[in-house]
Amino acid sequence: MEQKRRERLTDIELTDNALAILKKRYLKKNERGEAIEEPIDMFRRVASNIAEGELCFKEGEEGRRLYEEWSEKFLQLMLDRRFMPNSPTLMNAGRELQQLSACFVLPVEDSIDGIYDTLKHQAIIHKSGGGTGFAFSRLRPKNDIVKSTMGVSSGPVSFMSIYDASTDKIKQGGTRRGANMGILRVDHPDIEEFIECKRDNEKINNFNISVAITDEFMEAVDGDDDFGLVNPRNGEVVRTVRARDLFRKIVEGAWLNGEPGVIFIDRINATNPTPQFPIESTNPCSEAHLPPYDSCNLGSINLERFVRTSSGERASLADGNTAGSTHVDWEDLREAVHTAVRFLDNVIEMNNYPLPEIEQMSKGNRRIGLGVMGFADALIKLGITYDSEEGLAFAERVMKFIDDEAWEASRKLAEERGVFANYEGSLHEARGDRVRNATVTTIAPTGTISIIAGCSGGIEPLFAVAFMRRQADMELPDVNPEFVRLAKERGFYSEELMQKVAEHGSVREIPEVPEDVRRVWVTSHDITPEWHVRMQAAFQKYTSMGISKTINLPNEATPEDVGEAYMLAYKTGCKGIAVYRDGSREAQVLSTGKTEKSSHEPQVKHVSLAEARNGRPRTLSGVTKKVRTGHGPLYVTMNDDEFGPRECFVVLGKPGGTAAAFSDALGRMISLAMTHGATPAEIVHQLRGIQDGHPAGVGPNAVLSVPDGVAKAMAEHYLIEENAVAEESKLPVIGACPECGSGLTRQEGCVVCHSCGYSKCS
């Protein structure tokens, strides 16, 4: 029995992509950047470290027993891929940094000291690997008087720009740019400037922005009433606007490029479990609603791992098309939820908080956010259509179960360890509900952890059933292996059909695929905005905080469609919403003007990537790599902008020489190609293997020429799989991934890469 238990604790199934991501980002490395632990070592490290939280509550023999028991349970939960904590915990638990949280909110006070204290705190948090949210609503409006200097204020947007610039600088010393959320109340006098601050793609690139919408504003929109904009310095109404005109401006911004999103701030505070600490902002993806200086530890249950066949085995994606052949193992799910809640509560004890104020608030509220991933996979295994009443019913049932069990686990922890410190004055105290945590559930973007777990992300539909992958000089279909298995089992497989599926990305409109398969194998762009919103609302009913999800709209969607999605989100009980219209990053407004009462769609034109980039920003960040060539040391500098890889500088030898001139010309042509949308993988493919008769080194690592050296530097920096690059045919690509060169898309409320798992928000 003991031997079998040990064997279970050394076994984990990981895809090649998961292994590549773990090696690149998560595994412990030596000074040369080489991984010095295997994935199983990482999971053991995390399980052991988090189980040490047991020793904070029990000493001696009892403490040791609890440590060993929960260390094993935490490890098995992760090895089974039933649960994954957020990335900072996987990366840092048991290591020197020991910063385990992803989400933080900081206050922005209406004073120079307050503004710059928070700027410093933002830098500390970003350096530790966390993302930050800010509400700029307390700041006096632009041109308002500053009595201490008899000058005038520059307004919230100007200070957002300072925070944005700081984020760029911190990235240069780290591995990636930090993520921010900027929020302004809809009744702030500078709200229109805020709404439009991201229409220029070269400004405030390190922020997501959202408008904090009040119930009063929504009532004014519904009644076509005027709405007052209030100076936060003195509470006076500065001016009034027509509510529907202001709503239209919010909608047109989201229609144009997905910014701003909205949060329903009154609804958030109505369910805030600690009303003594009002909520002004959220984390960068809007799912964690936090008061100033609070943080939240996140983790996700992988729902697809709990779907069983009638024989009790774990179901595959090919098992879900026979009625009644699969079911959810609710008892196994209950055990996983209780174990995950204990894990996340232990994280609060084991965390090394970046600021003492954050430690005090985090331990006072003990907010945890247990979410889900693999929802789309679970639906397929169960034979349930995503955009159906049955799909909504299952969403409500499974999230209610998880939320109920998470609260029950928190109650048991309260009996064992005590209620959270800020329990007095909380909604829980008012109900007489003694719990350990102020919140227990939220649905966050799962990004790389869903790739590690081998499942679909969050509560989103499948991104694609297949796409075209280029290998060498050919494009080959890369089809979901479970779909291939299903097609072969059902007898409708053919190479021609797989090619067609890859070209479409979806199977819903392919008649050669059986109807029952088309019904459940749906992708994000098969689903109408209404169903996206209704699914978010279904999960929101039983979630402590918020939900990170993207409401996808087709390119031909109008501003009215966006407005309807926003109104539906409000009416169905959502706490916020983020939309993205396919291809909208390629659209630019040509004439703005005042919005007429009988408003019409803005005139737009579709522009190339080079036009959208519209000149070089003053500041770009990147890396420089040194490569040894047969002609001496070669320095390759690669810089990125918000669209992805942007420019390359190639320096060899002293200026003025022939070699230096050719190297400079090579860098300029690479920069020109990337400015117009060429991916690093395409450039690597063209340059790799060029020989000039003066190689450096031997074997597969030899540098054959200056172009070959540039290719090796770019592959090392950008590509996970050196010989492959995913090109998602006919899918909503908004730029090139800065890490692998594949297409970036918007999903789970964030910008993500489905090839390598890169996420702008985590």
VOGU-3710 file (C-alpha; in Angstrom, 3 decimals, decimal comma):
1> meqkrrerlt> 0,000/0,000/0,000  2,796/2,429/0,951  4,639/1,674/-2,305  1,500/2,391/-4,384  0,988/5,670/-2,535  4,573/6,706/-3,282  4,141/5,776/-6,937  1,058/7,999/-7,165  3,063/10,910/-5,787  5,706/10,658/-8,519
11> dieltdnala> 3,347/10,477/-11,486  2,089/13,447/-13,513  0,864/13,695/-17,087  2,080/16,839/-18,849  1,876/17,863/-22,488  4,953/19,002/-24,404  3,633/22,559/-24,279  3,178/22,361/-20,503  6,709/21,049/-20,074  8,094/23,859/-22,243
21> ilkkrylkkn> 6,243/26,522/-20,231  7,350/25,053/-16,908  10,944/24,991/-18,061  10,804/28,540/-19,370  9,024/30,248/-16,467  8,412/28,126/-13,398  11,251/25,731/-12,645  14,109/26,824/-10,432  17,165/27,861/-12,487  20,871/28,291/-11,886
31> ergeaieepi> 22,916/31,404/-12,685  23,189/30,331/-16,331  19,415/30,180/-16,665  19,333/26,368/-16,792  16,494/24,525/-15,053  17,773/22,665/-11,979  14,500/21,029/-10,969  12,035/18,759/-12,731  8,264/19,475/-12,750  7,709/16,884/-10,007
41> dmfrrvasni> 10,292/18,725/-7,886  8,432/21,989/-8,389  5,131/20,479/-7,263  6,813/18,899/-4,245  8,440/22,217/-3,394  5,088/24,025/-3,521  3,156/21,356/-1,614  5,756/21,134/1,121  6,058/24,896/1,529  2,316/25,547/1,695
51> aegelcfkeg> 1,823/22,637/4,104  4,218/24,408/6,473  1,295/26,743/7,107  -0,077/23,961/9,345  2,808/24,597/11,753  1,553/28,151/12,290  -1,450/26,699/14,153  -0,223/23,433/15,671  3,126/22,673/17,272  5,006/19,522/18,189
61> eegrrlyeew> 3,920/16,072/17,108  0,426/17,184/16,081  1,859/19,928/13,893  4,278/17,510/12,231  1,477/15,022/11,587  -0,707/17,700/9,975  2,214/18,920/7,895  2,909/15,464/6,477  -0,779/14,728/5,874  -1,539/17,963/4,022
71> sekflqlmld> 1,755/18,076/2,164  0,794/14,756/0,586  -2,785/15,856/-0,128  -1,685/19,161/-1,678  0,846/17,347/-3,851  -1,628/14,747/-5,070  -4,212/17,438/-5,855  -1,738/19,182/-8,160  -0,267/16,014/-9,664  -3,788/14,883/-10,555
81> rrfmpnsptl> -4,222/18,280/-12,237  -7,457/18,735/-10,286  -6,225/22,081/-8,917  -3,515/24,628/-9,664  -2,624/27,696/-7,592  -1,890/31,022/-9,288  1,460/31,466/-11,018  3,293/33,389/-8,234  2,667/30,494/-5,848  3,978/27,907/-8,320
91> mnagrelqql> 6,993/30,057/-9,098  7,939/31,366/-5,662  6,730/28,988/-2,926  9,756/27,516/-1,173  12,131/29,963/-2,828  13,834/33,121/-1,635  11,205/35,563/-2,942  8,210/33,713/-1,382  5,749/36,273/-2,792  2,701/34,146/-3,541
101> sacfvlpved> -0,098/36,567/-4,528  -1,033/37,815/-7,979  -3,537/40,572/-7,114  -3,117/43,845/-5,248  -5,025/47,128/-5,002  -3,366/50,360/-3,874  -4,955/53,685/-2,846  -4,308/56,905/-4,775  -4,715/59,840/-2,381  -5,376/63,395/-3,541
111> sidgiydtlk> -1,949/64,715/-2,608  1,510/64,696/-4,137  2,861/62,667/-1,209  0,058/60,130/-1,551  0,417/59,839/-5,323  4,161/59,247/-5,202  4,052/56,947/-2,178  1,719/54,745/-4,200  4,040/54,992/-7,221  6,839/53,607/-5,051
121> hqaiihksgg> 4,580/50,851/-3,737  3,549/49,949/-7,287  7,202/49,465/-8,219  7,813/47,229/-5,187  4,806/45,052/-6,052  5,727/44,764/-9,735  9,279/43,818/-8,796  7,835/40,998/-6,674  5,739/39,705/-9,584  2,296/41,059/-8,650
131> gtgfafsrlr> -0,237/43,128/-10,596  -1,783/46,336/-9,272  -5,164/48,033/-9,434  -5,830/51,712/-8,763  -8,858/53,962/-8,486  -7,959/57,506/-9,529  -11,386/58,765/-8,488  -10,172/60,645/-5,396  -7,932/62,944/-7,460  -9,255/66,421/-8,133
141> pkndivkstm> -10,068/67,104/-11,797  -7,852/68,722/-14,371  -7,428/72,514/-13,895  -8,908/72,399/-10,398  -7,183/74,664/-7,880  -4,307/73,438/-5,702  -4,300/75,775/-2,707  -0,855/74,809/-1,420  0,791/76,163/-4,573  -2,018/78,342/-5,962
151> gvssgpvsfm> -1,581/76,315/-9,126  -3,927/73,934/-10,918  -4,185/70,155/-10,963  -3,135/68,160/-14,018  -5,858/65,557/-13,360  -6,068/61,750/-12,977  -5,047/60,823/-16,536  -1,737/62,673/-16,227  -0,836/60,684/-13,116  -1,897/57,442/-14,797
161> siydastdki> 0,720/58,248/-17,421  3,384/58,524/-14,714  2,396/55,141/-13,286  2,451/53,731/-16,815  5,983/55,022/-17,440  7,166/53,531/-14,148  5,799/50,143/-15,190  7,919/50,282/-18,356  11,072/50,922/-16,346  10,423/48,082/-13,923
171> kqggtrrgan> 10,029/45,702/-16,861  13,489/46,591/-18,106  14,974/45,184/-14,927  12,748/42,110/-14,835  11,310/39,505/-17,140  8,024/41,103/-18,168  6,053/44,303/-17,858  3,780/44,588/-14,831  0,014/44,654/-15,217  -2,213/47,504/-14,001
181> mgilrvdhpd> -5,877/48,347/-13,763  -6,903/51,997/-13,816  -10,436/52,869/-12,686  -12,325/56,174/-12,613  -15,855/56,746/-11,355  -18,392/57,637/-14,014  -19,297/60,808/-12,082  -15,738/62,222/-12,084  -15,395/65,482/-14,093  -12,486/64,021/-16,112
191> ieefieckrd> -14,397/60,895/-17,147  -14,469/61,763/-20,859  -10,703/62,280/-20,991  -10,298/58,971/-19,162  -12,572/57,137/-21,619  -10,485/58,356/-24,555  -7,007/58,036/-22,980  -6,269/54,710/-24,689  -7,493/55,543/-28,181  -3,884/56,418/-29,029
201> nekinnfnis> -2,142/53,050/-29,148  1,149/54,619/-28,069  -0,116/55,829/-24,685  -0,852/54,128/-21,342  -0,041/50,704/-22,775  0,530/49,072/-19,387  -3,006/49,631/-18,101  -6,353/48,038/-18,584  -8,958/50,698/-17,857  -12,518/50,427/-16,561
211> vaitdefmea> -15,228/52,905/-15,681  -16,781/52,479/-12,226  -20,472/52,762/-13,085  -23,006/53,591/-10,375  -26,629/52,537/-10,084  -27,583/56,221/-10,309  -25,869/56,490/-13,691  -27,580/53,365/-15,055  -30,942/54,711/-13,930  -30,179/58,011/-15,688
221> vdgdddfglv> -29,271/56,143/-18,884  -32,475/54,132/-18,689  -34,570/57,270/-18,131  -32,610/59,433/-20,615  -31,873/61,911/-17,810  -29,054/64,335/-17,157  -26,240/63,213/-14,864  -24,028/65,285/-12,579  -20,210/65,164/-12,613  -18,863/65,789/-9,115
231> nprngevvrt> -15,542/67,264/-7,956  -14,209/64,746/-5,389  -12,349/67,538/-3,593  -15,505/69,239/-2,335  -18,468/67,147/-3,528  -19,817/69,927/-5,757  -21,451/69,228/-9,111  -19,144/70,748/-11,716  -21,442/70,216/-14,698  -24,172/67,935/-15,965
241> vrardlfrki> -24,177/65,740/-19,044  -26,793/63,706/-20,829  -26,323/60,224/-19,370  -26,955/58,468/-22,672  -24,324/60,597/-24,415  -21,738/59,634/-21,805  -22,789/55,978/-21,992  -22,406/56,173/-25,776  -18,817/57,399/-25,381  -17,989/54,485/-23,085
251> vegawlngep> -19,556/52,081/-25,571  -17,760/53,568/-28,580  -14,402/53,250/-26,809  -15,060/49,582/-26,113  -16,288/49,102/-29,690  -13,146/50,722/-31,027  -10,503/48,695/-29,193  -11,992/46,971/-26,147  -11,261/49,863/-23,745  -12,742/50,824/-21,370
261> gvifidrina> -14,435/47,944/-19,632  -16,924/48,679/-16,893  -17,435/47,567/-13,306  -20,700/48,092/-11,463  -19,205/49,629/-8,345  -22,408/49,935/-6,281  -23,233/46,272/-6,870  -19,697/45,306/-5,859  -19,953/47,256/-2,602  -23,460/45,979/-1,875
271> tnptpqfpie> -21,954/42,484/-1,587  -18,612/43,594/-0,111  -18,263/41,289/2,929  -16,215/43,905/4,801  -18,174/47,163/4,305  -15,899/48,865/6,841  -13,342/48,792/3,991  -15,094/50,179/0,870  -13,988/48,924/-2,540  -12,856/51,427/-5,169
281> stnpcseahl> -10,886/49,257/-7,585  -10,060/45,752/-8,767  -7,014/43,817/-9,851  -5,869/44,078/-13,531  -8,441/41,575/-14,846  -11,368/42,836/-12,726  -12,217/39,574/-10,962  -10,708/40,402/-7,548  -12,636/43,217/-5,830  -10,312/44,522/-3,135
291> ppydscnlgs> -10,152/47,470/-0,741  -6,899/49,464/-0,706  -3,826/47,497/0,390  -5,630/44,167/0,169  -4,487/41,162/-1,848  -6,007/37,862/-2,888  -4,599/34,373/-3,352  -6,052/32,587/-6,352  -6,335/28,992/-7,483  -8,488/27,068/-9,940
301> inlerfvrts> -10,303/23,727/-9,895  -9,971/21,828/-13,192  -13,572/20,751/-13,809  -12,850/18,337/-16,647  -10,935/16,060/-14,254  -14,154/15,295/-12,351  -16,190/13,969/-15,291  -16,440/10,178/-15,153  -17,709/7,453/-17,452  -20,370/4,986/-16,290
311> sgerasladg> -17,533/2,642/-15,236  -16,032/5,306/-12,973  -13,023/6,101/-15,161  -12,106/9,664/-16,064  -13,934/10,616/-19,246  -12,160/11,839/-22,358  -13,430/14,496/-24,738  -14,454/11,676/-27,032  -16,828/10,190/-24,428  -19,364/12,993/-24,238
321> ntagsthvdw> -21,519/12,348/-27,263  -23,425/9,370/-25,921  -26,415/10,386/-23,785  -26,021/9,409/-20,141  -22,550/7,945/-20,641  -20,807/10,460/-18,380  -21,421/12,226/-15,070  -19,720/14,507/-12,528  -18,091/12,846/-9,521  -19,495/15,284/-6,968
331> edlreavhta> -17,840/13,596/-3,968  -14,413/13,859/-5,549  -15,125/17,505/-6,402  -16,196/18,183/-2,795  -12,939/16,748/-1,446  -10,893/18,776/-3,940  -12,660/22,040/-2,998  -12,074/21,492/0,738  -8,394/20,691/0,140  -7,962/23,714/-2,150
341> vrfldnviem> -9,544/26,093/0,393  -7,147/24,874/3,075  -4,247/25,271/0,625  -5,209/28,892/-0,140  -5,730/29,744/3,530  -2,242/28,387/4,250  -0,852/30,588/1,476  -1,943/33,626/3,504  0,333/32,452/6,345  3,275/31,509/4,132
351> nnyplpeieq> 3,205/34,628/1,959  6,036/37,162/2,059  4,030/40,354/1,528  5,697/43,221/-0,353  4,434/45,908/2,091  3,492/45,839/5,800  0,189/47,579/5,020  -0,668/44,757/2,610  0,240/42,089/5,136  -2,006/43,666/7,763
361> mskgnrrigl> -5,013/43,996/5,442  -4,515/40,589/3,804  -4,319/38,751/7,124  -7,198/40,836/8,435  -9,605/39,873/5,621  -8,071/36,553/4,509  -9,603/36,815/1,032  -9,113/33,759/-1,138  -10,367/33,232/-4,668  -11,041/29,662/-5,723
371> gvmgfadali> -12,120/29,540/-9,345  -12,518/27,048/-12,159  -10,962/26,091/-15,455  -11,684/23,310/-17,921  -15,355/24,262/-18,041  -15,612/23,965/-21,836  -13,876/20,569/-21,713  -16,280/19,391/-19,009  -19,285/20,397/-21,126  -17,956/18,455/-24,101
381> klgitydsee> -17,335/15,395/-21,934  -20,888/15,659/-20,599  -22,372/16,209/-24,072  -23,756/19,653/-23,127  -23,862/22,593/-25,518  -22,201/25,751/-24,154  -24,751/28,189/-25,556  -27,874/26,426/-24,313  -30,221/26,515/-21,339  -28,720/23,199/-20,278
391> glafaervmk> -25,266/24,781/-20,386  -26,411/27,674/-18,187  -28,100/25,288/-15,763  -24,933/23,222/-15,429  -22,867/26,380/-14,881  -25,129/27,450/-12,027  -25,188/23,981/-10,508  -21,438/23,406/-10,539  -20,546/26,905/-9,295  -23,162/26,770/-6,516
401> fiddeaweas> -21,710/23,441/-5,433  -18,158/24,799/-5,384  -19,192/28,011/-3,602  -21,271/26,150/-0,998  -18,491/23,667/-0,307  -15,847/26,397/-0,185  -17,866/28,233/2,486  -18,326/24,981/4,386  -14,561/24,421/4,286  -14,040/27,985/5,524
411> rklaeergvf> -16,442/27,368/8,432  -14,501/24,253/9,436  -11,260/26,225/9,306  -12,850/28,902/11,496  -13,671/26,239/14,088  -10,075/25,048/13,954  -8,206/28,362/13,556  -10,659/31,163/14,325  -12,590/33,675/12,181  -10,773/36,299/10,105
421> anyegslhea> -9,497/39,286/12,103  -11,875/41,818/10,530  -14,922/39,628/11,195  -16,426/42,240/13,522  -18,467/44,641/11,399  -18,580/42,260/8,432  -21,636/40,934/6,621  -20,692/37,490/7,930  -21,015/38,689/11,528  -24,387/40,271/10,698
431> rgdrvrnatv> -25,569/36,844/9,473  -23,980/34,960/12,357  -21,880/32,970/9,886  -18,489/32,204/11,443  -16,059/31,775/8,557  -12,302/31,897/8,173  -12,255/33,978/4,983  -14,042/37,146/3,887  -14,351/35,721/0,344  -13,822/32,242/-1,035
441> ttiaptgtis> -14,528/32,256/-4,792  -13,647/34,241/-7,887  -13,023/33,250/-11,510  -9,655/34,505/-12,702  -7,803/34,134/-16,015  -6,000/30,807/-15,962  -3,513/31,497/-18,772  -0,485/29,305/-18,287  -1,892/27,247/-15,416  -4,611/25,863/-17,697
451> iiagcsggie> -1,896/24,839/-20,152  -0,023/23,120/-17,308  -3,278/21,422/-16,278  -3,985/20,494/-19,916  -7,464/22,009/-20,079  -9,490/24,880/-21,514  -9,127/28,278/-19,864  -11,479/29,563/-17,172  -15,145/29,494/-18,157  -14,436/30,408/-21,772
461> plfavafmrr> -15,514/28,217/-24,695  -12,796/26,453/-26,661  -10,593/28,962/-28,447  -10,383/26,742/-31,523  -10,840/23,100/-32,441  -7,795/23,409/-34,698  -5,511/25,876/-36,397  -2,826/25,841/-39,065  0,725/25,292/-37,827  3,674/26,024/-40,095
471> qadmelpdvn> 6,511/23,537/-40,063  9,486/24,072/-42,357  7,975/25,128/-45,704  4,559/23,577/-45,128  1,362/24,466/-43,323  -0,151/21,504/-41,517  -3,396/21,275/-39,542  -2,903/21,126/-35,779  -6,140/19,551/-34,538  -7,193/18,877/-30,960
481> pefvrlaker> -6,007/15,267/-30,444  -9,229/14,323/-28,648  -11,218/15,560/-31,631  -9,046/13,419/-33,918  -9,636/10,432/-31,652  -13,385/11,064/-31,690  -13,401/11,426/-35,470  -11,586/8,122/-35,910  -13,835/6,321/-33,412  -16,957/7,662/-35,117
491> gfyseelmqk> -15,642/6,987/-38,619  -15,712/10,538/-40,046  -11,954/11,161/-39,940  -10,070/12,121/-43,077  -6,985/14,247/-43,735  -9,077/16,493/-45,968  -11,646/17,072/-43,224  -8,948/17,866/-40,631  -7,490/20,396/-43,080  -10,915/21,979/-43,472
501> vaehgsvrei> -11,457/22,099/-39,711  -8,083/23,763/-39,243  -8,861/26,354/-41,904  -12,175/27,205/-40,229  -11,011/26,874/-36,606  -14,556/25,757/-35,778  -16,706/22,760/-36,740  -20,135/24,297/-36,242  -20,618/25,072/-39,964  -18,934/21,954/-41,381
511> pevpedvrrv> -21,651/19,500/-42,513  -19,234/16,554/-42,771  -18,973/16,599/-38,976  -21,957/14,850/-37,303  -24,556/17,198/-35,834  -24,179/15,978/-32,245  -20,433/16,659/-32,438  -20,950/20,126/-33,954  -23,405/20,866/-31,164  -20,874/20,475/-28,322
521> wvtshditpe> -17,522/21,280/-29,979  -18,175/25,014/-30,080  -15,638/27,831/-30,046  -15,679/31,355/-28,712  -16,723/32,957/-31,993  -19,513/30,451/-32,578  -21,316/31,982/-29,614  -23,369/35,172/-29,699  -22,620/38,008/-27,230  -25,928/37,372/-25,455
531> whvrmqaafq> -24,908/33,821/-24,563  -21,450/34,988/-23,450  -23,076/37,476/-21,048  -25,685/34,994/-19,815  -22,946/32,449/-19,058  -20,987/35,031/-17,092  -24,150/35,936/-15,178  -24,817/32,257/-14,408  -21,439/31,896/-12,725  -21,712/35,281/-11,017
541> kytsmgiskt> -24,762/34,138/-9,005  -22,557/31,903/-6,879  -19,195/33,693/-6,878  -17,917/35,802/-3,952  -16,104/38,342/-6,070  -16,016/38,801/-9,842  -15,362/36,987/-13,101  -12,687/37,564/-15,691  -14,237/36,804/-19,067  -14,188/38,366/-22,516
551> inlpneatpe> -17,479/38,955/-24,326  -16,447/38,348/-27,945  -18,264/40,215/-30,713  -17,888/39,787/-34,481  -16,119/42,509/-36,451  -19,395/43,709/-37,972  -20,888/44,366/-34,518  -22,071/47,952/-33,996  -21,697/50,253/-30,984  -25,368/49,495/-30,315
561> dvgeaymlay> -24,433/45,803/-29,946  -21,774/46,710/-27,383  -24,283/48,883/-25,524  -26,784/46,040/-25,449  -24,132/43,704/-23,999  -23,364/46,249/-21,268  -27,038/46,702/-20,431  -27,634/42,945/-20,390  -24,661/42,455/-18,051  -26,142/45,002/-15,648
571> ktgckgiavy> -29,630/43,544/-15,805  -28,484/39,942/-15,304  -26,447/40,663/-12,169  -22,873/40,760/-13,506  -20,392/42,864/-11,516  -18,469/44,007/-14,575  -17,948/43,310/-18,255  -15,166/43,454/-20,845  -15,931/43,175/-24,564  -13,707/42,696/-27,564
581> rdgsreaqvl> -14,849/43,134/-31,144  -12,943/40,904/-33,552  -10,368/42,949/-35,467  -11,147/46,190/-33,648  -7,493/46,888/-32,952  -7,169/47,499/-36,697  -9,819/50,246/-36,700  -9,164/53,937/-36,160  -11,610/56,787/-35,774  -11,271/59,363/-38,545
591> stgktekssh> -13,816/61,881/-37,284  -14,781/62,186/-33,644  -16,852/65,328/-33,248  -19,691/65,726/-30,774  -22,035/62,777/-30,487  -25,384/63,796/-31,901  -28,582/62,868/-30,056  -29,392/60,641/-33,042  -25,866/59,266/-32,905  -24,393/57,236/-35,732
601> epqvkhvsla> -21,476/54,840/-36,020  -18,003/56,402/-36,167  -16,373/56,327/-39,581  -13,544/53,824/-39,625  -10,988/52,469/-41,978  -8,983/49,272/-41,751  -5,282/49,953/-41,638  -2,124/47,907/-41,824  -0,136/47,007/-38,735  2,539/49,511/-39,749
611> earngrprtl> -0,072/52,296/-39,962  -1,586/51,259/-36,639  1,848/51,542/-35,052  1,927/55,124/-36,351  5,585/55,909/-35,770  8,061/54,717/-33,182  7,251/55,343/-29,493  9,878/57,350/-27,613  10,552/54,395/-25,317  10,678/50,697/-26,154
621> sgvtkkvrtg> 11,977/47,922/-23,929  13,650/44,657/-24,777  16,825/42,606/-24,382  20,304/42,437/-25,856  21,937/39,050/-26,426  25,617/38,437/-27,083  26,430/35,743/-29,645  29,908/34,418/-30,473  30,480/34,306/-34,238  33,418/33,560/-36,502
631> hgplyvtmnd> 33,747/37,322/-37,007  33,824/38,235/-33,320  31,155/39,024/-30,727  27,716/39,874/-32,129  25,190/41,930/-30,149  21,498/41,473/-31,051  19,017/43,900/-29,445  15,301/43,022/-29,727  12,635/45,541/-28,682  8,849/45,132/-28,388
641> defgprecfv> 5,874/47,471/-28,461  2,228/46,754/-27,514  1,683/44,827/-30,758  4,656/42,543/-30,125  8,188/42,315/-31,613  8,990/45,680/-33,213  12,668/46,211/-34,027  16,081/44,591/-34,077  19,572/46,126/-33,916  22,531/44,021/-35,052
651> vlgkpggtaa> 25,986/45,232/-34,025  29,211/43,523/-35,111  32,702/44,964/-34,884  33,672/48,613/-35,023  31,541/51,199/-36,888  32,644/51,922/-40,434  33,696/48,439/-41,426  32,047/46,345/-44,119  30,887/43,700/-41,630  29,389/46,373/-39,406
661> afsdalgrmi> 27,572/47,950/-42,361  26,056/44,646/-43,467  25,037/43,839/-39,871  23,402/47,246/-39,488  21,535/46,740/-42,775  20,369/43,298/-41,645  18,963/44,776/-38,425  17,166/47,544/-40,321  15,506/45,098/-42,705  14,430/42,841/-39,810
671> slamthgatp> 12,943/45,892/-38,076  11,096/46,885/-41,237  9,716/43,352/-41,616  8,529/43,171/-37,981  6,973/46,636/-38,176  4,806/45,300/-41,013  3,840/42,175/-39,066  6,534/39,574/-39,746  6,845/37,244/-36,757  10,144/36,254/-35,104
681> aeivhqlrgi> 9,496/32,671/-36,208  9,267/33,759/-39,851  12,532/35,684/-39,579  14,267/32,818/-37,778  13,074/30,465/-40,517  14,624/32,676/-43,228  17,976/33,321/-41,482  18,704/30,029/-39,760  21,335/27,871/-41,435  22,922/30,571/-43,633
691> qdghpagvgp> 26,665/29,829/-43,862  29,621/32,060/-44,714  32,512/29,645/-44,175  33,511/31,036/-40,771  31,500/29,138/-38,146  31,951/29,519/-34,406  31,622/26,345/-32,344  30,731/22,847/-33,453  27,674/20,648/-33,490  24,043/21,804/-33,320
701> navlsvpdgv> 24,978/24,904/-31,284  27,459/26,184/-33,849  26,881/29,704/-35,187  27,324/29,457/-38,951  27,254/33,169/-39,829  26,035/36,557/-38,607  22,475/35,894/-39,954  22,502/32,472/-38,289  23,619/34,117/-35,036  20,746/36,587/-35,234
711> akamaehyli> 18,339/33,680/-35,817  19,659/31,854/-32,744  19,329/34,981/-30,584  15,751/35,573/-31,747  14,789/31,929/-31,288  16,215/31,908/-27,763  14,339/35,092/-26,862  11,006/34,608/-28,609  10,384/30,956/-29,432  9,522/28,066/-27,136
721> eenavaeesk> 9,340/25,507/-29,946  12,124/26,536/-32,294  10,788/24,759/-35,366  7,128/25,621/-35,119  4,928/28,671/-34,996  1,190/28,668/-34,646  -0,724/30,813/-37,091  -4,357/30,840/-36,061  -6,179/30,954/-39,373  -9,223/33,198/-39,422
731> lpvigacpec> -9,032/33,693/-35,634  -9,112/37,044/-33,790  -5,425/38,011/-33,689  -4,618/41,461/-32,263  -0,834/41,411/-32,443  2,246/39,237/-32,189  3,234/37,477/-28,977  6,411/39,043/-27,558  7,610/35,625/-26,403  6,926/33,260/-29,308
741> gsgltrqegc> 5,721/35,435/-32,191  2,349/33,730/-32,555  -0,985/35,566/-32,548  -2,205/37,382/-29,450  -5,930/37,284/-28,707  -8,290/38,629/-26,064  -9,779/36,011/-23,766  -10,616/35,667/-20,053  -10,532/39,460/-19,839  -6,884/39,615/-20,868
751> vvchscgysk> -4,458/39,506/-23,813  -3,129/35,953/-24,166  -1,154/33,723/-26,524  -2,618/30,253/-27,088  0,652/28,889/-28,452  2,997/29,525/-25,520  0,664/30,665/-22,726  1,967/34,250/-22,513  -0,464/36,524/-20,655  -0,275/40,296/-20,367
761> cs> -2,157/40,147/-17,056  -0,287/37,553/-15,014
//
